[in-house]
Amino acid sequence: MTDPSEYPNQGYDEWIDAIAAGEGYHLVCPEGHGSLPPRRICPECGAGGLAEEPLPASGEIETYSVTHVASPRFEDDAPYAIAIATFGDVAITGQVRDVSPENVDAGMVVTVDVDESATDDEPVVVFRPR
Ligand SMILES: [Zn+2]
């Protein structure tokens, strides 16, 4: 376990890199509340001293929506499903890949990964059915 305060620049980009490397993590406060970077204090109780802990290997889709007409940032990705999946007690938002949007459903068990947007090659958080 690493103390994030040793890494003052730690933020979303570093988190994306960690997910891409298969080393996804979340932040856990001394009270055990989970959250996602970038954060210095727990959003639930305000405690500092957040520690990094590995994300659970799989999560579950809680809710999703299918986008048929996307913003310019994702226009070549459409149609796609954006889902919120819970991994332990943290909720992550991402694009669902490897399955048609109409087959995405709440309760689907997924793994989290990082892939490129089909539109601009920028990294996006993606979920893949497990
Ligand atoms: Zn807390």
Backbone and ligand atoms as CSV (ligand in chain L), in Angstrom:
chain,resi,resn,atom,element,x,y,z
A,1,MET,N,N,0.843,-1.193,0.000
A,1,MET,CA,C,0.000,0.000,0.000
A,1,MET,C,C,0.887,1.254,0.000
A,2,THR,N,N,0.458,2.246,-0.745
A,2,THR,CA,C,1.256,3.461,-0.902
A,2,THR,C,C,0.506,4.652,-0.317
A,3,ASP,N,N,1.211,5.544,0.299
A,3,ASP,CA,C,0.599,6.770,0.816
A,3,ASP,C,C,0.539,7.794,-0.309
A,4,PRO,N,N,-0.671,8.149,-0.777
A,4,PRO,CA,C,-0.774,9.070,-1.927
A,4,PRO,C,C,-0.164,10.436,-1.647
A,5,SER,N,N,-0.015,10.815,-0.384
A,5,SER,CA,C,0.549,12.132,-0.097
A,5,SER,C,C,2.007,12.212,-0.543
A,6,GLU,N,N,2.622,11.057,-0.815
A,6,GLU,CA,C,3.988,11.068,-1.341
A,6,GLU,C,C,3.997,11.463,-2.812
A,7,TYR,N,N,2.834,11.497,-3.422
A,7,TYR,CA,C,2.737,11.798,-4.845
A,7,TYR,C,C,1.797,12.978,-5.054
A,8,PRO,N,N,2.303,14.187,-4.868
A,8,PRO,CA,C,1.425,15.358,-4.918
A,8,PRO,C,C,0.725,15.544,-6.254
A,9,ASN,N,N,1.281,15.014,-7.328
A,9,ASN,CA,C,0.650,15.191,-8.644
A,9,ASN,C,C,-0.297,14.062,-8.992
A,10,GLN,N,N,-0.459,13.168,-8.083
A,10,GLN,CA,C,-1.294,12.018,-8.372
A,10,GLN,C,C,-2.718,12.432,-8.686
A,11,GLY,N,N,-3.217,11.970,-9.792
A,11,GLY,CA,C,-4.552,12.372,-10.185
A,11,GLY,C,C,-5.147,11.427,-11.182
A,12,TYR,N,N,-6.045,11.974,-11.957
A,12,TYR,CA,C,-6.804,11.129,-12.875
A,12,TYR,C,C,-5.923,10.462,-13.922
A,13,ASP,N,N,-4.968,11.207,-14.501
A,13,ASP,CA,C,-4.121,10.618,-15.538
A,13,ASP,C,C,-3.324,9.428,-15.013
A,14,GLU,N,N,-2.805,9.575,-13.794
A,14,GLU,CA,C,-2.046,8.484,-13.200
A,14,GLU,C,C,-2.949,7.284,-12.937
A,15,TRP,N,N,-4.178,7.606,-12.548
A,15,TRP,CA,C,-5.139,6.524,-12.293
A,15,TRP,C,C,-5.456,5.778,-13.584
A,16,ILE,N,N,-5.657,6.539,-14.679
A,16,ILE,CA,C,-5.895,5.932,-15.996
A,16,ILE,C,C,-4.717,5.025,-16.377
A,17,ASP,N,N,-3.508,5.527,-16.163
A,17,ASP,CA,C,-2.323,4.726,-16.487
A,17,ASP,C,C,-2.296,3.436,-15.679
A,18,ALA,N,N,-2.691,3.522,-14.414
A,18,ALA,CA,C,-2.690,2.339,-13.553
A,18,ALA,C,C,-3.730,1.328,-14.027
A,19,ILE,N,N,-4.906,1.826,-14.424
A,19,ILE,CA,C,-5.939,0.927,-14.946
A,19,ILE,C,C,-5.416,0.232,-16.206
A,20,ALA,N,N,-4.795,1.029,-17.107
A,20,ALA,CA,C,-4.282,0.483,-18.366
A,20,ALA,C,C,-3.244,-0.595,-18.112
A,21,ALA,N,N,-2.506,-0.451,-17.021
A,21,ALA,CA,C,-1.464,-1.419,-16.688
A,21,ALA,C,C,-2.019,-2.607,-15.908
A,22,GLY,N,N,-3.339,-2.622,-15.725
A,22,GLY,CA,C,-3.933,-3.717,-14.970
A,22,GLY,C,C,-3.714,-3.586,-13.476
A,23,GLU,N,N,-3.400,-2.361,-13.054
A,23,GLU,CA,C,-3.120,-2.135,-11.628
A,23,GLU,C,C,-4.069,-1.095,-11.063
A,24,GLY,N,N,-5.325,-1.188,-11.476
A,24,GLY,CA,C,-6.319,-0.238,-11.013
A,24,GLY,C,C,-6.450,-0.246,-9.499
A,25,TYR,N,N,-6.655,0.934,-8.962
A,25,TYR,CA,C,-6.772,1.041,-7.501
A,25,TYR,C,C,-7.853,2.036,-7.163
A,26,HIS,N,N,-8.213,2.065,-5.923
A,26,HIS,CA,C,-9.080,3.110,-5.419
A,26,HIS,C,C,-8.487,3.595,-4.121
A,27,LEU,N,N,-9.029,4.694,-3.639
A,27,LEU,CA,C,-8.519,5.281,-2.407
A,27,LEU,C,C,-9.440,4.870,-1.266
A,28,VAL,N,N,-8.833,4.544,-0.151
A,28,VAL,CA,C,-9.615,4.123,1.006
A,28,VAL,C,C,-9.177,4.949,2.210
A,29,CYS,N,N,-10.142,5.549,2.882
A,29,CYS,CA,C,-9.836,6.364,4.056
A,29,CYS,C,C,-9.711,5.456,5.278
A,30,PRO,N,N,-9.225,6.009,6.404
A,30,PRO,CA,C,-9.069,5.173,7.601
A,30,PRO,C,C,-10.381,4.553,8.085
A,31,GLU,N,N,-11.508,5.153,7.679
A,31,GLU,CA,C,-12.807,4.594,8.069
A,31,GLU,C,C,-13.282,3.518,7.091
A,32,GLY,N,N,-12.527,3.334,6.005
A,32,GLY,CA,C,-12.880,2.285,5.061
A,32,GLY,C,C,-13.762,2.723,3.912
A,33,HIS,N,N,-13.981,4.040,3.766
A,33,HIS,CA,C,-14.781,4.522,2.636
A,33,HIS,C,C,-13.925,4.552,1.373
A,34,GLY,N,N,-14.468,4.037,0.288
A,34,GLY,CA,C,-13.734,4.031,-0.969
A,34,GLY,C,C,-14.055,5.258,-1.807
A,35,SER,N,N,-13.073,5.740,-2.555
A,35,SER,CA,C,-13.285,6.837,-3.501
A,35,SER,C,C,-12.256,6.709,-4.616
A,36,LEU,N,N,-12.394,7.580,-5.623
A,36,LEU,CA,C,-11.487,7.522,-6.760
A,36,LEU,C,C,-10.622,8.771,-6.804
A,37,PRO,N,N,-9.398,8.661,-7.336
A,37,PRO,CA,C,-8.545,9.831,-7.492
A,37,PRO,C,C,-9.151,10.785,-8.519
A,38,PRO,N,N,-8.774,12.072,-8.563
A,38,PRO,CA,C,-7.835,12.667,-7.604
A,38,PRO,C,C,-8.554,13.173,-6.361
A,39,ARG,N,N,-8.111,12.758,-5.218
A,39,ARG,CA,C,-8.684,13.225,-3.960
A,39,ARG,C,C,-7.604,13.250,-2.892
A,40,ARG,N,N,-7.734,14.197,-1.976
A,40,ARG,CA,C,-6.829,14.227,-0.832
A,40,ARG,C,C,-7.560,13.871,0.441
A,41,ILE,N,N,-8.890,14.090,0.436
A,41,ILE,CA,C,-9.673,13.748,1.617
A,41,ILE,C,C,-10.861,12.882,1.206
A,42,CYS,N,N,-11.352,12.133,2.167
A,42,CYS,CA,C,-12.487,11.246,1.906
A,42,CYS,C,C,-13.747,12.068,1.637
A,43,PRO,N,N,-14.446,11.811,0.498
A,43,PRO,CA,C,-15.665,12.576,0.195
A,43,PRO,C,C,-16.806,12.235,1.140
A,44,GLU,N,N,-16.690,11.143,1.826
A,44,GLU,CA,C,-17.790,10.711,2.697
A,44,GLU,C,C,-17.648,11.255,4.114
A,45,CYS,N,N,-16.442,11.222,4.666
A,45,CYS,CA,C,-16.290,11.625,6.065
A,45,CYS,C,C,-15.244,12.716,6.260
A,46,GLY,N,N,-14.536,13.108,5.184
A,46,GLY,CA,C,-13.578,14.200,5.301
A,46,GLY,C,C,-12.227,13.820,5.873
A,47,ALA,N,N,-12.011,12.536,6.117
A,47,ALA,CA,C,-10.731,12.095,6.671
A,47,ALA,C,C,-9.620,12.229,5.633
A,48,GLY,N,N,-8.424,12.510,6.098
A,48,GLY,CA,C,-7.253,12.507,5.222
A,48,GLY,C,C,-6.582,11.149,5.300
A,49,GLY,N,N,-5.344,11.092,4.829
A,49,GLY,CA,C,-4.600,9.845,4.926
A,49,GLY,C,C,-5.189,8.738,4.084
A,50,LEU,N,N,-5.606,9.088,2.870
A,50,LEU,CA,C,-6.186,8.069,1.997
A,50,LEU,C,C,-5.096,7.125,1.502
A,51,ALA,N,N,-5.400,5.860,1.514
A,51,ALA,CA,C,-4.446,4.852,1.062
A,51,ALA,C,C,-4.943,4.235,-0.235
A,52,GLU,N,N,-3.994,3.796,-1.069
A,52,GLU,CA,C,-4.368,3.106,-2.307
A,52,GLU,C,C,-4.571,1.631,-2.029
A,53,GLU,N,N,-5.660,1.107,-2.528
A,53,GLU,CA,C,-5.872,-0.332,-2.453
A,53,GLU,C,C,-6.342,-0.810,-3.817
A,54,PRO,N,N,-5.979,-2.030,-4.201
A,54,PRO,CA,C,-6.374,-2.530,-5.522
A,54,PRO,C,C,-7.884,-2.567,-5.677
A,55,LEU,N,N,-8.332,-2.289,-6.888
A,55,LEU,CA,C,-9.752,-2.440,-7.189
A,55,LEU,C,C,-10.102,-3.920,-7.206
A,56,PRO,N,N,-11.340,-4.247,-6.850
A,56,PRO,CA,C,-11.789,-5.628,-7.064
A,56,PRO,C,C,-11.624,-5.994,-8.541
A,57,ALA,N,N,-11.374,-7.263,-8.829
A,57,ALA,CA,C,-11.114,-7.700,-10.205
A,57,ALA,C,C,-12.314,-7.492,-11.116
A,58,SER,N,N,-13.499,-7.508,-10.554
A,58,SER,CA,C,-14.672,-7.296,-11.388
A,58,SER,C,C,-15.676,-6.416,-10.671
A,59,GLY,N,N,-16.507,-5.789,-11.487
A,59,GLY,CA,C,-17.547,-4.930,-10.968
A,59,GLY,C,C,-18.876,-5.300,-11.589
A,60,GLU,N,N,-19.891,-4.548,-11.200
A,60,GLU,CA,C,-21.228,-4.858,-11.681
A,60,GLU,C,C,-21.874,-3.580,-12.195
A,61,ILE,N,N,-22.449,-3.665,-13.391
A,61,ILE,CA,C,-23.113,-2.490,-13.959
A,61,ILE,C,C,-24.367,-2.173,-13.160
A,62,GLU,N,N,-24.415,-0.937,-12.697
A,62,GLU,CA,C,-25.566,-0.481,-11.922
A,62,GLU,C,C,-26.601,0.159,-12.826
A,63,THR,N,N,-26.123,1.013,-13.712
A,63,THR,CA,C,-27.019,1.733,-14.612
A,63,THR,C,C,-26.238,2.083,-15.865
A,64,TYR,N,N,-26.940,2.325,-16.947
A,64,TYR,CA,C,-26.254,2.622,-18.202
A,64,TYR,C,C,-27.196,3.401,-19.106
A,65,SER,N,N,-26.627,4.032,-20.100
A,65,SER,CA,C,-27.447,4.658,-21.134
A,65,SER,C,C,-26.730,4.500,-22.461
A,66,VAL,N,N,-27.500,4.355,-23.507
A,66,VAL,CA,C,-26.941,4.147,-24.843
A,66,VAL,C,C,-26.982,5.471,-25.599
A,67,THR,N,N,-25.832,5.830,-26.140
A,67,THR,CA,C,-25.733,7.062,-26.915
A,67,THR,C,C,-25.670,6.720,-28.397
A,68,HIS,N,N,-26.616,7.239,-29.145
A,68,HIS,CA,C,-26.618,7.004,-30.589
A,68,HIS,C,C,-26.026,8.191,-31.343
A,69,VAL,N,N,-26.230,9.382,-30.805
A,69,VAL,CA,C,-25.660,10.579,-31.419
A,69,VAL,C,C,-24.756,11.213,-30.362
A,70,ALA,N,N,-23.463,11.107,-30.612
A,70,ALA,CA,C,-22.505,11.520,-29.603
A,70,ALA,C,C,-22.012,12.938,-29.834
A,71,SER,N,N,-21.418,13.484,-28.804
A,71,SER,CA,C,-20.738,14.767,-28.949
A,71,SER,C,C,-19.532,14.563,-29.864
A,72,PRO,N,N,-18.972,15.639,-30.420
A,72,PRO,CA,C,-17.822,15.493,-31.333
A,72,PRO,C,C,-16.682,14.684,-30.723
A,73,ARG,N,N,-16.530,14.771,-29.410
A,73,ARG,CA,C,-15.444,14.042,-28.743
A,73,ARG,C,C,-15.555,12.538,-28.956
A,74,PHE,N,N,-16.795,12.039,-29.145
A,74,PHE,CA,C,-16.995,10.595,-29.267
A,74,PHE,C,C,-17.808,10.202,-30.498
A,75,GLU,N,N,-17.847,11.073,-31.523
A,75,GLU,CA,C,-18.805,10.810,-32.603
A,75,GLU,C,C,-18.516,9.512,-33.352
A,76,ASP,N,N,-17.249,9.113,-33.482
A,76,ASP,CA,C,-16.960,7.867,-34.184
A,76,ASP,C,C,-17.143,6.641,-33.295
A,77,ASP,N,N,-17.389,6.865,-32.024
A,77,ASP,CA,C,-17.614,5.751,-31.101
A,77,ASP,C,C,-19.076,5.308,-31.108
A,78,ALA,N,N,-19.978,6.203,-31.503
A,78,ALA,CA,C,-21.408,5.919,-31.405
A,78,ALA,C,C,-21.822,4.832,-32.386
A,79,PRO,N,N,-22.851,4.019,-32.106
A,79,PRO,CA,C,-23.530,4.014,-30.808
A,79,PRO,C,C,-22.714,3.280,-29.744
A,80,TYR,N,N,-22.822,3.727,-28.536
A,80,TYR,CA,C,-22.107,3.056,-27.449
A,80,TYR,C,C,-22.902,3.201,-26.156
A,81,ALA,N,N,-22.602,2.332,-25.245
A,81,ALA,CA,C,-23.250,2.391,-23.939
A,81,ALA,C,C,-22.263,2.944,-22.922
A,82,ILE,N,N,-22.724,3.925,-22.166
A,82,ILE,CA,C,-21.961,4.439,-21.031
A,82,ILE,C,C,-22.606,3.863,-19.778
A,83,ALA,N,N,-21.788,3.270,-18.954
A,83,ALA,CA,C,-22.335,2.634,-17.757
A,83,ALA,C,C,-21.647,3.154,-16.509
A,84,ILE,N,N,-22.371,3.047,-15.415
A,84,ILE,CA,C,-21.773,3.230,-14.097
A,84,ILE,C,C,-21.713,1.849,-13.470
A,85,ALA,N,N,-20.505,1.421,-13.139
A,85,ALA,CA,C,-20.330,0.100,-12.536
A,85,ALA,C,C,-19.706,0.263,-11.163
A,86,THR,N,N,-20.137,-0.553,-10.243
A,86,THR,CA,C,-19.561,-0.500,-8.906
A,86,THR,C,C,-18.523,-1.602,-8.758
A,87,PHE,N,N,-17.368,-1.173,-8.264
A,87,PHE,CA,C,-16.277,-2.091,-7.935
A,87,PHE,C,C,-16.086,-1.964,-6.432
A,88,GLY,N,N,-16.549,-2.962,-5.695
A,88,GLY,CA,C,-16.570,-2.788,-4.255
A,88,GLY,C,C,-17.491,-1.632,-3.936
A,89,ASP,N,N,-16.997,-0.623,-3.233
A,89,ASP,CA,C,-17.873,0.501,-2.896
A,89,ASP,C,C,-17.549,1.761,-3.689
A,90,VAL,N,N,-16.816,1.622,-4.797
A,90,VAL,CA,C,-16.610,2.789,-5.652
A,90,VAL,C,C,-17.348,2.606,-6.972
A,91,ALA,N,N,-17.872,3.712,-7.486
A,91,ALA,CA,C,-18.604,3.698,-8.756
A,91,ALA,C,C,-17.730,4.328,-9.822
A,92,ILE,N,N,-17.570,3.619,-10.934
A,92,ILE,CA,C,-16.733,4.080,-12.046
A,92,ILE,C,C,-17.618,4.227,-13.282
A,93,THR,N,N,-17.383,5.289,-14.032
A,93,THR,CA,C,-18.125,5.512,-15.268
A,93,THR,C,C,-17.237,5.146,-16.453
A,94,GLY,N,N,-17.784,4.416,-17.409
A,94,GLY,CA,C,-16.987,4.049,-18.570
A,94,GLY,C,C,-17.839,3.610,-19.733
A,95,GLN,N,N,-17.170,3.467,-20.895
A,95,GLN,CA,C,-17.827,2.937,-22.097
A,95,GLN,C,C,-17.810,1.418,-22.026
A,96,VAL,N,N,-18.909,0.808,-22.431
A,96,VAL,CA,C,-18.963,-0.650,-22.455
A,96,VAL,C,C,-18.492,-1.131,-23.817
A,97,ARG,N,N,-17.496,-2.009,-23.823
A,97,ARG,CA,C,-16.937,-2.536,-25.066
A,97,ARG,C,C,-17.184,-4.041,-25.165
A,98,ASP,N,N,-16.942,-4.582,-26.361
A,98,ASP,CA,C,-17.014,-6.023,-26.614
A,98,ASP,C,C,-18.414,-6.593,-26.494
A,99,VAL,N,N,-19.421,-5.746,-26.480
A,99,VAL,CA,C,-20.794,-6.220,-26.453
A,99,VAL,C,C,-21.649,-5.124,-27.095
A,100,SER,N,N,-22.668,-5.536,-27.861
A,100,SER,CA,C,-23.524,-4.541,-28.491
A,100,SER,C,C,-24.262,-3.744,-27.423
A,101,PRO,N,N,-24.439,-2.445,-27.684
A,101,PRO,CA,C,-25.108,-1.616,-26.673
A,101,PRO,C,C,-26.463,-2.171,-26.246
A,102,GLU,N,N,-27.187,-2.809,-27.198
A,102,GLU,CA,C,-28.522,-3.306,-26.814
A,102,GLU,C,C,-28.442,-4.528,-25.907
A,103,ASN,N,N,-27.252,-5.116,-25.806
A,103,ASN,CA,C,-27.111,-6.279,-24.932
A,103,ASN,C,C,-26.543,-5.929,-23.560
A,104,VAL,N,N,-26.256,-4.670,-23.350
A,104,VAL,CA,C,-25.778,-4.236,-22.034
A,104,VAL,C,C,-26.964,-4.240,-21.073
A,105,ASP,N,N,-26.712,-4.686,-19.868
A,105,ASP,CA,C,-27.809,-4.724,-18.909
A,105,ASP,C,C,-27.287,-4.469,-17.496
A,106,ALA,N,N,-28.166,-3.967,-16.674
A,106,ALA,CA,C,-27.813,-3.792,-15.276
A,106,ALA,C,C,-27.539,-5.162,-14.667
A,107,GLY,N,N,-26.529,-5.222,-13.822
A,107,GLY,CA,C,-26.163,-6.483,-13.198
A,107,GLY,C,C,-25.082,-7.231,-13.945
A,108,MET,N,N,-24.757,-6.772,-15.170
A,108,MET,CA,C,-23.691,-7.402,-15.940
A,108,MET,C,C,-22.365,-7.268,-15.189
A,109,VAL,N,N,-21.631,-8.371,-15.131
A,109,VAL,CA,C,-20.341,-8.367,-14.443
A,109,VAL,C,C,-19.255,-7.990,-15.449
A,110,VAL,N,N,-18.465,-7.007,-15.102
A,110,VAL,CA,C,-17.486,-6.461,-16.038
A,110,VAL,C,C,-16.122,-6.288,-15.375
A,111,THR,N,N,-15.103,-6.214,-16.220
A,111,THR,CA,C,-13.786,-5.796,-15.757
A,111,THR,C,C,-13.539,-4.391,-16.299
A,112,VAL,N,N,-12.663,-3.660,-15.662
A,112,VAL,CA,C,-12.369,-2.299,-16.097
A,112,VAL,C,C,-11.030,-2.284,-16.830
A,113,ASP,N,N,-10.966,-1.470,-17.863
A,113,ASP,CA,C,-9.759,-1.382,-18.675
A,113,ASP,C,C,-9.708,0.026,-19.255
A,114,VAL,N,N,-8.637,0.327,-19.944
A,114,VAL,CA,C,-8.541,1.596,-20.651
A,114,VAL,C,C,-8.297,1.285,-22.115
A,115,ASP,N,N,-9.058,1.929,-22.972
A,115,ASP,CA,C,-8.903,1.735,-24.410
A,115,ASP,C,C,-8.885,3.119,-25.042
A,116,GLU,N,N,-8.699,3.142,-26.367
A,116,GLU,CA,C,-8.690,4.431,-27.044
A,116,GLU,C,C,-10.085,4.760,-27.554
A,117,SER,N,N,-10.427,6.023,-27.513
A,117,SER,CA,C,-11.636,6.482,-28.167
A,117,SER,C,C,-11.475,6.240,-29.656
A,118,ALA,N,N,-12.537,5.731,-30.314
A,118,ALA,CA,C,-12.480,5.539,-31.765
A,118,ALA,C,C,-12.433,6.877,-32.488
A,119,THR,N,N,-12.766,7.942,-31.786
A,119,THR,CA,C,-12.835,9.262,-32.411
A,119,THR,C,C,-11.488,9.970,-32.412
A,120,ASP,N,N,-10.858,10.052,-31.255
A,120,ASP,CA,C,-9.643,10.865,-31.179
A,120,ASP,C,C,-8.443,10.142,-30.557
A,121,ASP,N,N,-8.574,8.818,-30.361
A,121,ASP,CA,C,-7.480,8.016,-29.818
A,121,ASP,C,C,-7.098,8.383,-28.383
A,122,GLU,N,N,-7.876,9.247,-27.754
A,122,GLU,CA,C,-7.580,9.564,-26.356
A,122,GLU,C,C,-8.026,8.392,-25.484
A,123,PRO,N,N,-7.331,8.190,-24.377
A,123,PRO,CA,C,-7.725,7.060,-23.521
A,123,PRO,C,C,-9.102,7.267,-22.888
A,124,VAL,N,N,-9.879,6.205,-22.872
A,124,VAL,CA,C,-11.168,6.229,-22.196
A,124,VAL,C,C,-11.263,4.985,-21.312
A,125,VAL,N,N,-11.941,5.169,-20.204
A,125,VAL,CA,C,-12.203,4.027,-19.328
A,125,VAL,C,C,-13.265,3.156,-19.997
A,126,VAL,N,N,-13.006,1.866,-20.091
A,126,VAL,CA,C,-13.967,0.959,-20.716
A,126,VAL,C,C,-14.238,-0.232,-19.792
A,127,PHE,N,N,-15.409,-0.803,-19.983
A,127,PHE,CA,C,-15.773,-2.038,-19.276
A,127,PHE,C,C,-15.907,-3.135,-20.308
A,128,ARG,N,N,-15.489,-4.322,-19.930
A,128,ARG,CA,C,-15.656,-5.484,-20.788
A,128,ARG,C,C,-16.374,-6.570,-19.993
A,129,PRO,N,N,-17.353,-7.240,-20.639
A,129,PRO,CA,C,-18.041,-8.326,-19.932
A,129,PRO,C,C,-17.036,-9.363,-19.479
A,130,ARG,N,N,-17.257,-9.886,-18.302
A,130,ARG,CA,C,-16.307,-10.836,-17.786
A,130,ARG,C,C,-16.615,-12.247,-18.253
L,1,ZN,ZN,ZN,-14.191,8.225,4.972
